Amino acid sequence: MATAVGPEASAAIEHEPPFLSSEGLPQEVDGRTAAMLAAAATRCGHKTRVLAARYGTNASIYAAADVPSVVFGPGSIAQAHTVDEWIELDQVALAAAILTDTVAAAAV
């Protein structure tokens, strides 16, 4: 399939049709997990936002198997999977603290 780019495009992009589609994460289960992570992030001093991820992850496969799933991690998705992908170590430490707090709170 070819798609013209821009209103007066002289070039076209060739692409194959999608070979994989997946459902979103179910709010009734995964929303609770996301809320637990957001609460832990707040306790760790981080401003939180629960957003929809508009990219492919394995989370949808796990969720389809009834495993509560969220997409969570340090850094910015804008930095991920680029030529010079990087992350600040303090962001990794914060993510570890948030995960530790989440597990500790769930165990109570």
DSSP file (Angstrom, degrees, kcal/mol; ACC not computed):
  #  RESIDUE AA STRUCTURE BP1 BP2  ACC     N-H-->O    O-->H-N    N-H-->O    O-->H-N    TCO  KAPPA ALPHA  PHI   PSI    X-CA   Y-CA   Z-CA
    1    1 A M              0   0    0      0, 0.0    14,-2.2     0, 0.0     2,-0.4   0.000 360.0 360.0 360.0 135.6    0.0    0.0    0.0
    2    2 A A  E     -A   14   0A   0     12,-0.2     2,-0.4    10,-0.0    12,-0.2  -0.915 360.0-166.5-112.6 138.8    1.3    3.5   -0.9
    3    3 A T  E     -A   13   0A   0     10,-1.9    10,-2.3    -2,-0.4     2,-0.2  -0.989  17.7-132.4-126.2 126.4    0.4    6.6    1.0
    4    4 A A  E     -A   12   0A   0     -2,-0.4     2,-0.5     8,-0.2     8,-0.2  -0.497  20.4-137.9 -73.3 146.8    1.1   10.1   -0.3
    5    5 A V        -     0   0    0      6,-1.2     6,-0.3    -2,-0.2     5,-0.1  -0.934  62.5  -3.9-111.0 124.1    2.6   12.5    2.3
    6    6 A G  S >  S-     0   0    0     -2,-0.5     3,-1.1     1,-0.2    -2,-0.0   0.081  93.9 -72.6  81.0 164.4    1.3   16.1    2.4
    7    7 A P  T 3  S+     0   0    0      0, 0.0    -1,-0.2     0, 0.0    -3,-0.0   0.798 132.7  27.9 -67.0 -29.1   -1.2   17.8    0.2
    8    8 A E  T 3  S+     0   0    0     -3,-0.1    -2,-0.1    -4,-0.0     2,-0.0  -0.290  88.1 172.0-125.2  47.6    1.1   18.1   -2.8
    9    9 A A    <   -     0   0    0     -3,-1.1    -3,-0.1     1,-0.1    -5,-0.0  -0.298  24.9-177.6 -67.5 136.9    3.3   15.1   -2.2
   10   10 A S  S    S+     0   0    0     -5,-0.1     2,-0.3    -2,-0.0    -1,-0.1   0.378  72.5  57.9-107.2  -1.3    5.8   14.0   -4.8
   11   11 A A        -     0   0    0     -6,-0.3    -6,-1.2     2,-0.0     2,-0.3  -0.874  67.7-154.2-125.2 159.2    6.9   11.0   -2.7
   12   12 A A  E     -A    4   0A   0     -2,-0.3     2,-0.5    -8,-0.2    -8,-0.2  -0.956  12.5-133.1-131.8 151.9    5.0    8.1   -1.3
   13   13 A I  E     -A    3   0A   0    -10,-2.3   -10,-1.9    -2,-0.3     2,-0.5  -0.919  17.5-148.8-105.5 126.5    5.6    5.8    1.6
   14   14 A E  E     +A    2   0A   0     -2,-0.5     2,-0.3   -12,-0.2   -12,-0.2  -0.810  27.3 162.8 -92.9 132.0    5.3    2.1    1.1
   15   15 A H        -     0   0    0    -14,-2.2    -2,-0.0    -2,-0.5     0, 0.0  -0.996  33.9-121.2-148.9 153.6    4.1    0.0    4.0
   16   16 A E        -     0   0    0     -2,-0.3     3,-0.1     1,-0.1     0, 0.0  -0.545  40.5 -97.4 -86.5 155.1    2.6   -3.3    4.8
   17   17 A P        -     0   0    0      0, 0.0    -1,-0.1     0, 0.0     0, 0.0  -0.379  57.6 -80.5 -66.4 155.0   -0.8   -3.8    6.5
   18   18 A P        -     0   0    0      0, 0.0     3,-0.1     0, 0.0    -3,-0.0  -0.261  36.3-165.5 -57.6 140.9   -0.5   -4.4   10.2
   19   19 A F  S    S+     0   0    0      1,-0.2     2,-0.4    -3,-0.1     0, 0.0   0.438  73.0  41.2-104.4  -3.0    0.2   -8.0   11.1
   20   20 A L        +     0   0    0      2,-0.0     2,-0.4     0, 0.0    -1,-0.2  -0.996  58.3 178.0-146.0 135.3   -0.7   -7.7   14.8
   21   21 A S        -     0   0    0     -2,-0.4     2,-0.3    -3,-0.1    35,-0.0  -0.978   9.0-173.7-133.3 152.6   -3.5   -6.0   16.6
   22   22 A S        -     0   0    0     -2,-0.4     2,-0.1    42,-0.0    39,-0.1  -0.982  22.7-114.6-145.1 155.4   -4.2   -6.0   20.3
   23   23 A E        -     0   0    0     -2,-0.3    41,-0.1    37,-0.2    40,-0.1  -0.381  38.1-103.2 -80.9 163.8   -6.8   -4.8   22.7
   24   24 A G        -     0   0    0      1,-0.1    -1,-0.1    -2,-0.1    28,-0.0  -0.191  48.0 -81.7 -75.2 178.0   -6.3   -2.1   25.2
   25   25 A L        -     0   0    0      1,-0.1     2,-0.3     5,-0.0    -1,-0.1  -0.716  49.3-111.5 -86.2 131.2   -5.7   -2.8   28.9
   26   26 A P    >>> -     0   0    0      0, 0.0     4,-2.4     0, 0.0     3,-0.9  -0.456  18.8-150.0 -69.7 123.8   -9.0   -3.4   30.8
   27   27 A Q  H 3>5S+     0   0    0     -2,-0.3     4,-1.3     1,-0.2     5,-0.4   0.817  89.5  67.3 -62.0 -33.5   -9.7   -0.6   33.2
   28   28 A E  H 345S+     0   0    0      3,-0.1    -1,-0.2     2,-0.1     4,-0.1   0.804 121.7  15.2 -64.0 -27.3  -11.6   -2.7   35.7
   29   29 A V  H X>5S+     0   0    0     -3,-0.9     4,-1.2     2,-0.1     3,-0.6   0.795 132.6  42.4-106.0 -54.9   -8.5   -4.7   36.5
   30   30 A D  H 3X5S+     0   0    0     -4,-2.4     4,-2.6     1,-0.2    -3,-0.2   0.749 104.7  65.8 -72.0 -24.5   -5.5   -2.7   35.2
   31   31 A G  H 3X<S+     0   0    0     -4,-1.3     4,-2.3    -5,-0.6    -1,-0.2   0.876 101.3  50.5 -62.9 -37.3   -6.9    0.6   36.4
   32   32 A R  H <> S+     0   0    0     -3,-0.6     4,-2.1    -5,-0.4    -1,-0.2   0.909 110.8  48.6 -66.2 -41.4   -6.5   -0.6   40.0
   33   33 A T  H  X S+     0   0    0     -4,-1.2     4,-2.1     2,-0.2    -2,-0.2   0.920 112.0  48.9 -64.5 -43.5   -2.9   -1.6   39.4
   34   34 A A  H  X S+     0   0    0     -4,-2.6     4,-2.6     1,-0.2    -1,-0.2   0.893 109.8  52.5 -62.6 -39.6   -2.2    1.8   37.7
   35   35 A A  H  X S+     0   0    0     -4,-2.3     4,-2.5     2,-0.2    -1,-0.2   0.883 107.6  51.7 -64.5 -38.0   -3.8    3.6   40.7
   36   36 A M  H  X S+     0   0    0     -4,-2.1     4,-2.2     2,-0.2    -2,-0.2   0.919 111.9  46.1 -63.6 -43.6   -1.6    1.6   43.1
   37   37 A L  H  X S+     0   0    0     -4,-2.1     4,-2.6     2,-0.2    -2,-0.2   0.908 112.1  51.0 -64.8 -41.7    1.5    2.6   41.1
   38   38 A A  H  X S+     0   0    0     -4,-2.6     4,-2.2     2,-0.2    -2,-0.2   0.904 110.2  49.4 -63.4 -41.0    0.4    6.3   40.9
   39   39 A A  H  X S+     0   0    0     -4,-2.5     4,-2.3     2,-0.2    -1,-0.2   0.911 111.8  48.6 -64.2 -41.9   -0.2    6.4   44.7
   40   40 A A  H  X S+     0   0    0     -4,-2.2     4,-1.7     2,-0.2    -2,-0.2   0.901 109.6  52.4 -64.1 -40.4    3.3    4.9   45.3
   41   41 A A  H  <>S+     0   0    0     -4,-2.6     5,-2.9     2,-0.2    -2,-0.2   0.904 109.2  49.8 -62.0 -40.8    4.8    7.5   43.0
   42   42 A T  H ><5S+     0   0    0     -4,-2.2     3,-1.9     1,-0.2    -2,-0.2   0.924 108.9  51.5 -63.2 -44.3    3.1   10.3   44.9
   43   43 A R  H 3<5S+     0   0    0     -4,-2.3    -1,-0.2     1,-0.3    -2,-0.2   0.814 107.5  54.5 -61.9 -29.0    4.4    8.9   48.2
   44   44 A C  T 3<5S-     0   0    0     -4,-1.7    -1,-0.3    -5,-0.2    -2,-0.2   0.327 124.8-104.1 -87.7   7.9    7.9    8.8   46.6
   45   45 A G  T < 5S+     0   0    0     -3,-1.9     2,-0.4     1,-0.3    -3,-0.2   0.682  77.1 133.1  83.6  18.4    7.5   12.5   45.7
   46   46 A H      < -     0   0    0     -5,-2.9     2,-0.3    -6,-0.2    -1,-0.3  -0.848  58.8-121.6-106.2 138.4    6.9   12.2   42.0
   47   47 A K        -     0   0    0     -2,-0.4     2,-0.3     1,-0.0    -5,-0.0  -0.601  38.7-146.0 -72.4 135.3    4.1   14.0   40.1
   48   48 A T        +     0   0    0     -2,-0.3     2,-0.3   -10,-0.0   -10,-0.0  -0.763  25.8 176.1-112.5 152.8    1.9   11.3   38.5
   49   49 A R        -     0   0    0     -2,-0.3     2,-0.7     2,-0.0    -2,-0.0  -0.946  18.2-151.3-146.3 128.9   -0.1   11.0   35.3
   50   50 A V        +     0   0    0     -2,-0.3     2,-0.3   -12,-0.0    -2,-0.0  -0.919  32.8 170.7-100.4 117.0   -2.0    7.9   34.2
   51   51 A L        -     0   0    0     -2,-0.7     2,-0.4     0, 0.0    -2,-0.0  -0.817  38.5-105.9-125.1 160.1   -2.0    8.0   30.4
   52   52 A A        -     0   0    0     -2,-0.3     2,-0.6     2,-0.0   -28,-0.0  -0.740  33.0-135.4 -81.8 133.4   -3.0    5.7   27.6
   53   53 A A        -     0   0    0     -2,-0.4     2,-0.1     1,-0.1     4,-0.1  -0.823  12.8-163.7 -91.0 122.3    0.1    4.3   25.8
   54   54 A R        +     0   0    0     -2,-0.6     2,-0.3     2,-0.1    -1,-0.1  -0.222  61.9  75.9-101.0  42.6   -0.4    4.5   22.1
   55   55 A Y  S    S-     0   0    0     -2,-0.1     2,-0.2     0, 0.0    -2,-0.1  -0.940  89.1 -82.3-145.3 165.8    2.3    2.0   21.1
   56   56 A G        +     0   0    0     -2,-0.3     2,-0.3     3,-0.0    -2,-0.1  -0.511  50.8 157.9 -76.8 135.1    2.8   -1.7   21.2
   57   57 A T    >   -     0   0    0     -2,-0.2     3,-0.7    -4,-0.1     4,-0.3  -0.942  52.4-113.7-143.4 166.1    3.8   -3.5   24.4
   58   58 A N  T >> S+     0   0    0     -2,-0.3     4,-2.0     1,-0.2     3,-0.7   0.603  99.2  89.0 -74.7 -10.8    3.6   -7.0   25.7
   59   59 A A  H 3> S+     0   0    0      1,-0.3     4,-2.8     2,-0.2    -1,-0.2   0.862  82.2  55.2 -56.9 -37.4    1.2   -5.7   28.4
   60   60 A S  H <> S+     0   0    0     -3,-0.7     4,-1.8     1,-0.2    -1,-0.3   0.838 106.3  51.4 -67.2 -30.7   -1.8   -6.3   26.1
   61   61 A I  H <> S+     0   0    0     -3,-0.7     4,-0.8    -4,-0.3    -2,-0.2   0.922 112.8  44.9 -69.6 -44.3   -0.8  -10.0   25.7
   62   62 A Y  H ><>S+     0   0    0     -4,-2.0     5,-2.2     1,-0.2     3,-0.9   0.915 112.0  52.3 -64.4 -42.9   -0.5  -10.4   29.5
   63   63 A A  H ><5S+     0   0    0     -4,-2.8     3,-1.9     1,-0.3    -1,-0.2   0.878 103.8  57.3 -61.7 -37.9   -3.8   -8.6   30.1
   64   64 A A  H 3<5S+     0   0    0     -4,-1.8    -1,-0.3     1,-0.3    -2,-0.2   0.753 104.4  53.4 -63.9 -23.0   -5.5  -10.9   27.5
   65   65 A A  T <<5S-     0   0    0     -3,-0.9    -1,-0.3    -4,-0.8    -2,-0.2   0.130 126.1-104.4 -95.7  19.0   -4.4  -13.8   29.8
   66   66 A D  T < 5S+     0   0    0     -3,-1.9    -3,-0.2     1,-0.2    -2,-0.1   0.757  76.8 139.2  64.2  28.5   -6.0  -12.1   32.8
   67   67 A V      < -     0   0    0     -5,-2.2    -1,-0.2    -8,-0.1    -2,-0.2  -0.917  61.8-116.0 -99.7 117.2   -2.7  -10.9   34.3
   68   68 A P        -     0   0    0      0, 0.0     2,-0.4     0, 0.0    -5,-0.0  -0.299  47.0-176.7 -53.9 130.6   -3.1   -7.4   35.6
   69   69 A S        +     0   0    0    -43,-0.2     2,-0.3     2,-0.0   -35,-0.2  -0.985  21.7 168.6-140.7 141.6   -0.8   -5.3   33.5
   70   70 A V        -     0   0    0     -2,-0.4     2,-0.7   -37,-0.1   -39,-0.0  -0.946  35.2-120.4-139.4 162.0    0.4   -1.7   33.2
   71   71 A V        +     0   0    0     -2,-0.3     2,-0.4   -14,-0.0    -2,-0.0  -0.938  48.5 156.0-104.9 115.1    3.1    0.0   31.3
   72   72 A F        +     0   0    0     -2,-0.7    -2,-0.1     2,-0.0   -38,-0.0  -0.997   2.9 124.3-142.5 139.8    5.5    1.6   33.8
   73   73 A G        -     0   0    0     -2,-0.4     2,-0.1     2,-0.1    19,-0.1  -0.939  51.3 -80.2 176.8 166.6    9.1    2.6   33.7
   74   74 A P  S    S+     0   0    0      0, 0.0    18,-0.1     0, 0.0    17,-0.0  -0.325  82.1  20.2 -76.9 159.3   11.6    5.4   34.1
   75   75 A G  S    S-     0   0    0     -2,-0.1     2,-0.4    13,-0.1    -2,-0.1  -0.211  93.0 -53.7  85.1-171.8   12.4    8.0   31.5
   76   76 A S    >>  -     0   0    0      1,-0.1     3,-1.5    -2,-0.0     4,-0.7  -0.876  30.0-136.4-111.0 138.9   10.6    9.3   28.5
   77   77 A I  T 34 S+     0   0    0     -2,-0.4     3,-0.4     1,-0.3    -1,-0.1   0.771 105.4  68.8 -62.9 -23.9    9.2    7.2   25.7
   78   78 A A  T 34 S+     0   0    0      1,-0.2    -1,-0.3     3,-0.0    -3,-0.0   0.782 102.0  45.0 -64.7 -25.9   10.7    9.9   23.4
   79   79 A Q  T X4 S+     0   0    0     -3,-1.5     3,-0.8     3,-0.1     7,-0.4   0.624  95.2 101.2 -89.5 -15.4   14.2    8.7   24.4
   80   80 A A  T 3< S+     0   0    0     -4,-0.7     3,-0.1    -3,-0.4     4,-0.1  -0.411  87.1   5.2 -77.2 145.7   13.3    5.0   24.0
   81   81 A H  T 3  S+     0   0    0      1,-0.2    -1,-0.2    -2,-0.1     2,-0.2   0.817  95.7 131.5  57.3  37.0   14.3    2.9   21.0
   82   82 A T  S X  S-     0   0    0     -3,-0.8     3,-1.3     1,-0.1    -1,-0.2  -0.617  75.4 -96.4-109.3 174.0   16.4    5.7   19.4
   83   83 A V  T 3  S+     0   0    0      1,-0.3     2,-0.1    -2,-0.2    -2,-0.1   0.897 125.5  27.7 -58.0 -41.9   19.8    5.7   17.9
   84   84 A D  T 3  S-     0   0    0     -4,-0.1    -1,-0.3     2,-0.0    -4,-0.0  -0.384  86.2-179.4-118.3  55.0   21.3    7.0   21.2
   85   85 A E    <   +     0   0    0     -3,-1.3     2,-0.3    -2,-0.1    -5,-0.1  -0.243  12.8 160.6 -54.7 137.8   18.8    5.7   23.7
   86   86 A W        -     0   0    0     -7,-0.4     2,-0.3     2,-0.0    -7,-0.1  -0.975  24.9-163.0-155.4 164.4   19.6    6.8   27.3
   87   87 A I        -     0   0    0     -2,-0.3     2,-0.3   -12,-0.1   -12,-0.0  -0.980  28.5-112.7-152.4 144.0   18.2    7.2   30.7
   88   88 A E    >>  -     0   0    0     -2,-0.3     4,-1.3     1,-0.1     3,-1.0  -0.584  23.1-132.5 -77.9 138.7   19.3    9.0   33.8
   89   89 A L  H 3> S+     0   0    0     -2,-0.3     4,-2.4     1,-0.3     5,-0.2   0.814 105.4  60.9 -62.9 -31.1   20.3    6.8   36.7
   90   90 A D  H 3> S+     0   0    0      1,-0.2     4,-2.1     2,-0.2    -1,-0.3   0.820 102.0  53.7 -66.8 -27.3   18.2    8.8   39.2
   91   91 A Q  H <> S+     0   0    0     -3,-1.0     4,-2.2     2,-0.2    -1,-0.2   0.863 108.0  49.5 -71.1 -36.1   15.2    8.0   37.1
   92   92 A V  H  X S+     0   0    0     -4,-1.3     4,-2.2     2,-0.2    -2,-0.2   0.920 111.4  49.3 -65.8 -43.5   16.0    4.3   37.4
   93   93 A A  H  X S+     0   0    0     -4,-2.4     4,-2.2     2,-0.2    -2,-0.2   0.902 110.9  49.9 -62.5 -41.8   16.4    4.7   41.2
   94   94 A L  H  X S+     0   0    0     -4,-2.1     4,-2.5     2,-0.2    -1,-0.2   0.921 109.8  50.3 -63.6 -43.8   13.1    6.5   41.4
   95   95 A A  H  X S+     0   0    0     -4,-2.2     4,-2.5     1,-0.2    -2,-0.2   0.905 110.4  50.4 -60.9 -41.1   11.3    3.7   39.4
   96   96 A A  H  X S+     0   0    0     -4,-2.2     4,-2.4     2,-0.2    -1,-0.2   0.901 110.5  49.5 -63.4 -40.6   12.8    1.1   41.7
   97   97 A A  H  X S+     0   0    0     -4,-2.2     4,-2.5     2,-0.2    -2,-0.2   0.905 111.1  49.6 -64.9 -41.3   11.6    3.0   44.8
   98   98 A I  H  X S+     0   0    0     -4,-2.5     4,-2.4     2,-0.2    -2,-0.2   0.918 112.4  47.0 -64.1 -43.8    8.1    3.3   43.3
   99   99 A L  H  X S+     0   0    0     -4,-2.5     4,-2.3     2,-0.2    -2,-0.2   0.906 112.4  49.9 -64.4 -41.4    7.9   -0.4   42.6
  100  100 A T  H  X S+     0   0    0     -4,-2.4     4,-2.4     1,-0.2    -2,-0.2   0.922 112.3  47.7 -62.5 -45.0    9.2   -1.3   46.0
  101  101 A D  H  X S+     0   0    0     -4,-2.5     4,-2.6     2,-0.2    -2,-0.2   0.893 110.1  53.0 -63.3 -40.4    6.6    1.0   47.7
  102  102 A T  H  X S+     0   0    0     -4,-2.4     4,-2.1     2,-0.2    -2,-0.2   0.932 111.6  44.8 -60.8 -46.7    3.9   -0.5   45.5
  103  103 A V  H  X S+     0   0    0     -4,-2.3     4,-1.5     2,-0.2    -2,-0.2   0.915 113.6  50.2 -64.8 -43.4    4.7   -4.0   46.5
  104  104 A A  H  X S+     0   0    0     -4,-2.4     4,-0.6     1,-0.2    -2,-0.2   0.908 112.0  47.5 -62.5 -41.9    5.1   -3.1   50.2
  105  105 A A  H >< S+     0   0    0     -4,-2.6     3,-0.7     1,-0.2    -1,-0.2   0.868 110.8  51.7 -68.1 -35.5    1.7   -1.3   50.2
  106  106 A A  H 3< S+     0   0    0     -4,-2.1    -1,-0.2     1,-0.2    -2,-0.2   0.788 104.1  58.5 -70.1 -27.0    0.0   -4.3   48.4
  107  107 A A  H 3<        0   0    0     -4,-1.5    -1,-0.2     1,-0.2    -2,-0.2   0.645 360.0 360.0 -78.0 -14.6    1.4   -6.6   51.0
  108  108 A V    <<        0   0    0     -3,-0.7    -1,-0.2    -4,-0.6    -2,-0.1   0.466 360.0 360.0 -77.9 360.0   -0.3   -4.8   53.9
